[in-house]
Amino acid sequence: MLKWSLIFLVIALIASIFGFTDIAAGAASIAKIIFFVFVVFFVVALILGVSIFKK
């Protein structure tokens, strides 16, 4: 999931360099959403790994 976030970030950067502002804004917002979903999944996995699966 982090890989997709970085891909959309690169697309946004390239689109902004070439002046495609609408595409850059859309790709940046998608990258931001995917990144925050990744962070939420990471925190949940970290909490579950520490609490539930501890032996």
C-alpha positions in Angstrom: 0.0 0.0 0.0 2.9 2.3 0.7 4.2 1.5 -2.8 1.0 2.8 -4.4 1.1 5.9 -2.3 4.7 6.6 -3.6 3.6 5.9 -7.2 0.8 8.4 -7.0 3.2 10.9 -5.4 5.6 10.5 -8.3 2.7 10.9 -10.7 1.6 14.1 -8.9 5.2 15.5 -9.0 5.6 14.8 -12.7 2.2 16.2 -13.6 2.9 19.4 -11.7 6.3 19.8 -13.4 4.5 19.6 -16.8 1.7 22.0 -15.7 -1.2 19.5 -15.4 -2.5 21.0 -12.2 -5.8 19.1 -12.1 -4.1 15.7 -12.6 -1.4 16.7 -10.0 -4.0 17.7 -7.4 -6.0 14.5 -8.0 -2.9 12.2 -7.7 -1.7 14.1 -4.7 -5.0 13.6 -2.9 -5.1 9.9 -3.8 -1.6 9.5 -2.5 -2.5 11.3 0.8 -5.5 9.1 1.3 -3.6 5.9 0.6 -0.8 7.0 2.9 -3.2 7.7 5.8 -4.9 4.3 5.3 -1.5 2.7 5.4 -0.6 4.5 8.7 -3.9 3.4 10.3 -3.3 -0.2 9.2 0.3 0.0 10.5 -0.8 1.3 13.9 -3.5 -1.3 14.2 -1.1 -4.1 13.3 1.4 -2.7 15.8 -1.1 -2.6 18.6 -2.3 -6.1 17.8 1.2 -7.4 17.6 2.1 -6.1 21.0 -1.1 -7.0 22.8 -2.9 -10.0 21.3 -0.2 -12.0 19.8 2.3 -11.7 22.7 3.1 -15.0 24.3 
